[in-house]
């Protein structure tokens, strides 16, 4: 037996008898309630328990099929997942909206993030990260939108942050 063959044989034997962990199960939305029910539960949570937000009610009137898809898939299947907490989910969404330059959605979800306990400093941090991932123009647009939201919520601006 040569030394290389023996090394591979021993290494293989160790690997074969080593305990292996199965991958963690990703928590999925409950199968016991319908996609629509899960979506409505998420919307109610986003609005702070006030039911369907006015912009969603309007979407249901104007584009009922789009509202239905949003409710069942986006909210019922994706947002209802239990892997991330609601605040983290909102901060991630804000980064995406800032990167895309979709300020109406950015503003709505920044309010949701505040509702879930995000601090003004955390929202501002999303803006700073946007400069790296999407450039200063997108960050500047998002900063203006965030400033409007702070003013609407009587949040003192500028918010002092660490340097």
MARVOFI-6712 format. One record per residue (C-alpha): residue in one letter; x, y, z. Coordinates in nm, 3 decimals, m for minus. Layout:
<node><type>A</type><px>X</px><py>Y</py><pz>Z</pz></node>
...
REM end
This chain:
<node><type>X</type><px>0.000</px><py>0.000</py><pz>0.000</pz></node>
<node><type>X</type><px>0.134</px><py>0.339</py><pz>m0.083</pz></node>
<node><type>X</type><px>0.120</px><py>0.627</py><pz>0.162</pz></node>
<node><type>X</type><px>m0.119</px><py>0.840</py><pz>m0.045</pz></node>
<node><type>X</type><px>m0.374</px><py>0.557</py><pz>m0.075</pz></node>
<node><type>X</type><px>m0.358</px><py>0.493</py><pz>0.298</pz></node>
<node><type>X</type><px>m0.411</px><py>0.864</py><pz>0.374</pz></node>
<node><type>X</type><px>m0.721</px><py>0.880</py><pz>0.155</pz></node>
<node><type>X</type><px>m0.858</px><py>0.558</py><pz>0.303</pz></node>
<node><type>X</type><px>m0.819</px><py>0.680</py><pz>0.661</pz></node>
<node><type>X</type><px>m0.962</px><py>1.023</py><pz>0.576</pz></node>
<node><type>X</type><px>m1.258</px><py>0.862</py><pz>0.401</pz></node>
<node><type>X</type><px>m1.324</px><py>0.633</py><pz>0.695</pz></node>
<node><type>X</type><px>m1.322</px><py>0.926</py><pz>0.936</pz></node>
<node><type>X</type><px>m1.564</px><py>1.117</py><pz>0.715</pz></node>
<node><type>X</type><px>m1.796</px><py>0.817</py><pz>0.684</pz></node>
<node><type>X</type><px>m1.826</px><py>0.765</py><pz>1.060</pz></node>
<node><type>X</type><px>m1.835</px><py>1.134</py><pz>1.155</pz></node>
<node><type>X</type><px>m2.175</px><py>1.252</py><pz>1.268</pz></node>
<node><type>X</type><px>m2.334</px><py>1.484</py><pz>1.015</pz></node>
<node><type>X</type><px>m2.603</px><py>1.736</py><pz>1.083</pz></node>
<node><type>X</type><px>m2.902</px><py>1.763</py><pz>0.861</pz></node>
<node><type>X</type><px>m2.968</px><py>2.114</py><pz>0.738</pz></node>
<node><type>X</type><px>m3.183</px><py>2.327</py><pz>0.963</pz></node>
<node><type>X</type><px>m3.544</px><py>2.339</py><pz>0.853</pz></node>
<node><type>X</type><px>m3.646</px><py>2.679</py><pz>0.726</pz></node>
<node><type>X</type><px>m3.963</px><py>2.784</py><pz>0.900</pz></node>
<node><type>X</type><px>m4.240</px><py>2.816</py><pz>0.645</pz></node>
<node><type>X</type><px>m4.574</px><py>2.990</py><pz>0.679</pz></node>
<node><type>X</type><px>m4.834</px><py>2.780</py><pz>0.851</pz></node>
<node><type>X</type><px>m5.021</px><py>2.546</py><pz>0.621</pz></node>
<node><type>X</type><px>m5.327</px><py>2.546</py><pz>0.846</pz></node>
<node><type>X</type><px>m5.448</px><py>2.889</py><pz>0.739</pz></node>
<node><type>X</type><px>m5.499</px><py>3.008</py><pz>0.383</pz></node>
<node><type>X</type><px>m5.255</px><py>3.224</py><pz>0.192</pz></node>
<node><type>X</type><px>m5.511</px><py>3.505</py><pz>0.198</pz></node>
<node><type>X</type><px>m5.556</px><py>3.479</py><pz>0.575</pz></node>
<node><type>X</type><px>m5.178</px><py>3.489</py><pz>0.623</pz></node>
<node><type>X</type><px>m5.153</px><py>3.790</py><pz>0.392</pz></node>
<node><type>X</type><px>m5.428</px><py>3.975</py><pz>0.578</pz></node>
<node><type>X</type><px>m5.256</px><py>3.897</py><pz>0.908</pz></node>
<node><type>X</type><px>m4.930</px><py>4.043</py><pz>0.774</pz></node>
<node><type>X</type><px>m5.107</px><py>4.357</py><pz>0.646</pz></node>
<node><type>X</type><px>m5.278</px><py>4.404</py><pz>0.980</pz></node>
<node><type>X</type><px>m4.942</px><py>4.371</py><pz>1.153</pz></node>
<node><type>X</type><px>m4.778</px><py>4.620</py><pz>0.915</pz></node>
<node><type>X</type><px>m5.050</px><py>4.874</py><pz>0.987</pz></node>
<node><type>X</type><px>m5.008</px><py>4.834</py><pz>1.363</pz></node>
<node><type>X</type><px>m5.337</px><py>4.647</py><pz>1.404</pz></node>
<node><type>X</type><px>m5.544</px><py>4.898</py><pz>1.207</pz></node>
<node><type>X</type><px>m5.655</px><py>4.655</py><pz>0.938</pz></node>
<node><type>X</type><px>m5.584</px><py>4.699</py><pz>0.570</pz></node>
<node><type>X</type><px>m5.372</px><py>5.009</py><pz>0.494</pz></node>
<node><type>X</type><px>m5.548</px><py>5.271</py><pz>0.277</pz></node>
<node><type>X</type><px>m5.303</px><py>5.223</py><pz>m0.012</pz></node>
<node><type>X</type><px>m5.389</px><py>4.852</py><pz>m0.022</pz></node>
<node><type>X</type><px>m5.765</px><py>4.919</py><pz>m0.010</pz></node>
<node><type>X</type><px>m5.717</px><py>5.151</py><pz>m0.308</pz></node>
<node><type>X</type><px>m5.515</px><py>4.884</py><pz>m0.491</pz></node>
<node><type>X</type><px>m5.803</px><py>4.639</py><pz>m0.434</pz></node>
<node><type>X</type><px>m6.044</px><py>4.887</py><pz>m0.596</pz></node>
<node><type>X</type><px>m5.821</px><py>4.979</py><pz>m0.889</pz></node>
<node><type>X</type><px>m5.645</px><py>4.649</py><pz>m0.962</pz></node>
<node><type>X</type><px>m5.822</px><py>4.368</py><pz>m0.778</pz></node>
<node><type>X</type><px>m5.617</px><py>4.089</py><pz>m0.936</pz></node>
<node><type>X</type><px>m5.287</px><py>4.263</py><pz>m0.854</pz></node>
<node><type>X</type><px>m5.408</px><py>4.315</py><pz>m0.498</pz></node>
<node><type>X</type><px>m5.502</px><py>3.946</py><pz>m0.477</pz></node>
<node><type>X</type><px>m5.157</px><py>3.837</py><pz>m0.605</pz></node>
<node><type>X</type><px>m4.987</px><py>4.075</py><pz>m0.363</pz></node>
<node><type>X</type><px>m5.194</px><py>3.954</py><pz>m0.070</pz></node>
<node><type>X</type><px>m5.153</px><py>3.583</py><pz>m0.137</pz></node>
<node><type>X</type><px>m4.801</px><py>3.558</py><pz>m0.272</pz></node>
<node><type>X</type><px>m4.601</px><py>3.857</py><pz>m0.152</pz></node>
<node><type>X</type><px>m4.759</px><py>3.878</py><pz>0.189</pz></node>
<node><type>X</type><px>m4.911</px><py>3.534</py><pz>0.250</pz></node>
<node><type>X</type><px>m4.623</px><py>3.326</py><pz>0.115</pz></node>
<node><type>X</type><px>m4.313</px><py>3.544</py><pz>0.150</pz></node>
<node><type>X</type><px>m4.372</px><py>3.805</py><pz>0.422</pz></node>
<node><type>X</type><px>m4.541</px><py>3.549</py><pz>0.647</pz></node>
<node><type>X</type><px>m4.225</px><py>3.338</py><pz>0.663</pz></node>
<node><type>X</type><px>m4.081</px><py>3.317</py><pz>1.013</pz></node>
<node><type>X</type><px>m3.709</px><py>3.323</py><pz>0.935</pz></node>
<node><type>X</type><px>m3.658</px><py>3.697</py><pz>0.985</pz></node>
<node><type>X</type><px>m3.811</px><py>3.924</py><pz>1.244</pz></node>
<node><type>X</type><px>m4.035</px><py>4.201</py><pz>1.112</pz></node>
<node><type>X</type><px>m3.792</px><py>4.485</py><pz>1.177</pz></node>
<node><type>X</type><px>m3.509</px><py>4.311</py><pz>0.992</pz></node>
<node><type>X</type><px>m3.742</px><py>4.230</py><pz>0.702</pz></node>
<node><type>X</type><px>m3.835</px><py>4.597</py><pz>0.676</pz></node>
<node><type>X</type><px>m3.474</px><py>4.719</py><pz>0.686</pz></node>
<node><type>X</type><px>m3.381</px><py>4.477</py><pz>0.408</pz></node>
<node><type>X</type><px>m3.680</px><py>4.591</py><pz>0.204</pz></node>
<node><type>X</type><px>m3.582</px><py>4.954</py><pz>0.251</pz></node>
<node><type>X</type><px>m3.239</px><py>4.883</py><pz>0.109</pz></node>
<node><type>X</type><px>m3.401</px><py>4.726</py><pz>m0.197</pz></node>
<node><type>X</type><px>m3.643</px><py>5.014</py><pz>m0.249</pz></node>
<node><type>X</type><px>m3.364</px><py>5.269</py><pz>m0.207</pz></node>
<node><type>X</type><px>m3.149</px><py>5.080</py><pz>m0.458</pz></node>
<node><type>X</type><px>m3.434</px><py>5.076</py><pz>m0.710</pz></node>
<node><type>X</type><px>m3.529</px><py>5.438</py><pz>m0.649</pz></node>
<node><type>X</type><px>m3.889</px><py>5.344</py><pz>m0.567</pz></node>
<node><type>X</type><px>m3.960</px><py>5.614</py><pz>m0.312</pz></node>
<node><type>X</type><px>m4.335</px><py>5.562</py><pz>m0.259</pz></node>
<node><type>X</type><px>m4.263</px><py>5.207</py><pz>m0.145</pz></node>
<node><type>X</type><px>m3.954</px><py>5.320</py><pz>0.045</pz></node>
<node><type>X</type><px>m4.160</px><py>5.570</py><pz>0.244</pz></node>
<node><type>X</type><px>m4.440</px><py>5.323</py><pz>0.325</pz></node>
<node><type>X</type><px>m4.196</px><py>5.057</py><pz>0.441</pz></node>
<node><type>X</type><px>m3.987</px><py>5.306</py><pz>0.638</pz></node>
<node><type>X</type><px>m4.305</px><py>5.381</py><pz>0.834</pz></node>
<node><type>X</type><px>m4.361</px><py>5.008</py><pz>0.882</pz></node>
<node><type>X</type><px>m4.001</px><py>4.977</py><pz>1.006</pz></node>
<node><type>X</type><px>m4.068</px><py>5.251</py><pz>1.262</pz></node>
<node><type>X</type><px>m4.388</px><py>5.068</py><pz>1.362</pz></node>
<node><type>X</type><px>m4.178</px><py>4.756</py><pz>1.424</pz></node>
<node><type>X</type><px>m3.931</px><py>4.938</py><pz>1.644</pz></node>
<node><type>X</type><px>m3.658</px><py>5.046</py><pz>1.403</pz></node>
<node><type>X</type><px>m3.484</px><py>5.360</py><pz>1.523</pz></node>
<node><type>X</type><px>m3.435</px><py>5.669</py><pz>1.309</pz></node>
<node><type>X</type><px>m3.062</px><py>5.597</py><pz>1.326</pz></node>
<node><type>X</type><px>m3.116</px><py>5.249</py><pz>1.182</pz></node>
<node><type>X</type><px>m3.320</px><py>5.394</py><pz>0.896</pz></node>
<node><type>X</type><px>m3.045</px><py>5.645</py><pz>0.828</pz></node>
<node><type>X</type><px>m2.792</px><py>5.362</py><pz>0.824</pz></node>
<node><type>X</type><px>m2.981</px><py>5.210</py><pz>0.532</pz></node>
<node><type>X</type><px>m2.921</px><py>5.536</py><pz>0.344</pz></node>
<node><type>X</type><px>m2.549</px><py>5.524</py><pz>0.417</pz></node>
<node><type>X</type><px>m2.524</px><py>5.163</py><pz>0.299</pz></node>
<node><type>X</type><px>m2.712</px><py>5.260</py><pz>m0.017</pz></node>
<node><type>X</type><px>m2.425</px><py>5.492</py><pz>m0.113</pz></node>
<node><type>X</type><px>m2.200</px><py>5.187</py><pz>m0.140</pz></node>
<node><type>X</type><px>m2.439</px><py>4.944</py><pz>m0.305</pz></node>
<node><type>X</type><px>m2.634</px><py>5.174</py><pz>m0.536</pz></node>
<node><type>X</type><px>m2.457</px><py>5.509</py><pz>m0.547</pz></node>
<node><type>X</type><px>m2.499</px><py>5.855</py><pz>m0.408</pz></node>
<node><type>X</type><px>m2.785</px><py>5.963</py><pz>m0.638</pz></node>
<node><type>X</type><px>m3.014</px><py>5.686</py><pz>m0.508</pz></node>
<node><type>X</type><px>m2.903</px><py>5.748</py><pz>m0.150</pz></node>
<node><type>X</type><px>m2.971</px><py>6.120</py><pz>m0.180</pz></node>
<node><type>X</type><px>m3.321</px><py>6.060</py><pz>m0.317</pz></node>
<node><type>X</type><px>m3.394</px><py>5.813</py><pz>m0.035</pz></node>
<node><type>X</type><px>m3.251</px><py>6.058</py><pz>0.221</pz></node>
<node><type>X</type><px>m3.496</px><py>6.325</py><pz>0.109</pz></node>
<node><type>X</type><px>m3.785</px><py>6.081</py><pz>0.136</pz></node>
<node><type>X</type><px>m3.672</px><py>5.971</py><pz>0.482</pz></node>
<node><type>X</type><px>m3.647</px><py>6.333</py><pz>0.595</pz></node>
<node><type>X</type><px>m4.011</px><py>6.387</py><pz>0.486</pz></node>
<node><type>X</type><px>m4.119</px><py>6.082</py><pz>0.685</pz></node>
<node><type>X</type><px>m3.931</px><py>6.202</py><pz>0.992</pz></node>
<node><type>X</type><px>m4.104</px><py>6.540</py><pz>0.968</pz></node>
<node><type>X</type><px>m4.445</px><py>6.372</py><pz>0.932</pz></node>
<node><type>X</type><px>m4.373</px><py>6.166</py><pz>1.245</pz></node>
<node><type>X</type><px>m4.233</px><py>6.461</py><pz>1.442</pz></node>
<node><type>X</type><px>m3.893</px><py>6.295</py><pz>1.461</pz></node>
<node><type>X</type><px>m3.628</px><py>6.554</py><pz>1.528</pz></node>
<node><type>X</type><px>m3.407</px><py>6.601</py><pz>1.225</pz></node>
<node><type>X</type><px>m3.120</px><py>6.579</py><pz>1.185</pz></node>
<node><type>X</type><px>m3.094</px><py>6.273</py><pz>1.401</pz></node>
<node><type>X</type><px>m2.760</px><py>6.266</py><pz>1.578</pz></node>
<node><type>X</type><px>m2.560</px><py>5.959</py><pz>1.489</pz></node>
<node><type>X</type><px>m2.220</px><py>5.816</py><pz>1.566</pz></node>
<node><type>X</type><px>m1.925</px><py>5.918</py><pz>1.351</pz></node>
REM end
